[in-house]
Amino acid sequence: MEQKLQNQVAIITGANSGIGAGVAAALAGAGATVVINYPFPALQSAAEAVLKSITDQGGKGMVYCCDVSKEDEVQQMFATVVRQLGTVDVLVNNAGIQKDAPFEEMSLDQWNLVLGINLTGQFLCAREAIREFLRRGIDTSKSAAAGKIICMSSVHEVIPWAGHANYATSKGGIMMLMKSIAQEFAPKKIRINSICPGAIQTPINKAAWDTPEALQKLLTLIPYQRIGEPDDIAKAAVWLASDDSDYVTGTSLFVDGGMTLYPGFSTNG
């Protein structure tokens, strides 16, 4: 892979599995030193396995345990990375969870947990990244931008999702967070965008694709007639992190096989 991110440092939150792991591998393949964030100690071995697969391919990185919903832990993560690796050039705000329930049965704990990780976590990490970008300024030997943030959103920032009100709300919030700070910091040459995955084959949604019956039902929602892979998102992340997308900021990039084309209307328009 072309080394479009040579000498850059990228933090990828929730990178111990799924989309985050795929993005970490792709950014490392493009030359970045990657920080593989994982949320709690029980997942350290999974994060280290992701790192080993990267270093086995000649990439560079480190693992770091941090609950992104905790301000002190986020601040410590960024301070440690800057101390050990010099700076942060790219943040991929990927950490996210689902705690689904019918709305009338959803507990406040379920609501707060999802909003805390999915939305507040993105706020906390983006704030620390922007503080570092402003401190360092532009280093044209690495990038035309002072820094790049990629917010991992979802098709559900625009598609309502009954039974998943907390999750869909968090993703709608990510859209406006991303656009608001992209507008605020574009004059400082800080680029902030979102990737909005559709159905991607990861552990978080295994029930939706793990059997032929479930997969066939899922494909009725995807005009392109295949489920996505983490690599589909990873390639988009490399593009958004590189100078190839230097004139792109404040954009939601849907990588969804056409899910947002409302395929139910294809034969009933």
ABEGO torsion letter per residue (X at the ends): XBBAABGBBBBBBGAABEAAAAAAAAAAAAGBBBBBBBABAAAAAAAAAAAAAAAAAGBBEBBBBBBAABAAAAAAAAAAAAAAAGBBABBBBABBBBBBBBAAABBAAAAAAAAAAAAAAAAAAAAAAAAAAAAAEBBAAABABAEBBBBBBBAAAABBBBGAAAAAAAAAAAAAAAAAAAAAAAAAGBBBBBBBBBBBBBAAAAAAAABAAAAAAAAAABAAGBBBBAAAAAAAAAAAABAAAAABBGBBBBBAGGAAAGAAAAAAX
